[in-house]
Amino acid sequence: MAQFHEDPALLTKEKLKSELLANNVPLPSADSKKDVYVQLYLKNLTVLNKKNISAPAPDTFSSDEEMTAPLVSNRSRSGK
C-alpha cells in the first residue's frame, strides 16, 4: 500500500510530477508553478490515504473470530 505525503509542498516539483504520473494523474502544462502540482497532489493522492486507512487490512483481527475456551470441570469423567 502506497503512502502519500500529507504535506506535498515539501516535495520538489520533479518529485510531485513523478508521483502524479505514477498514479495516472494528468499533468498541467509544463510552465505551471509548483503550487499547481501541489494542489493536484492534494486533490488526487492524499485522498487515497484516507481511503486506505478507512478500509481494514485483510489480516486485521476481528472479535467475531474469537474462540471461547472450553469449560474444564474439576470432576473426573471416569466416575471414580
Residue pairs with C-beta under 8 A, 6 or more apart in sequence:
1 52
2 48
3 49
3 52
4 19
4 41
4 45
4 46
4 48
4 49
5 11
5 41
5 46
6 46
6 49
8 16
8 19
8 37
8 38
8 41
8 42
8 45
8 46
9 34
9 38
11 19
11 41
13 34
13 37
16 34
16 37
16 38
16 40
16 41
17 27
17 37
19 41
19 45
20 27
20 37
20 40
20 41
20 44
20 45
21 27
23 44
23 45
23 48
25 40
25 44
25 45
27 37
27 40
28 36
28 37
28 40
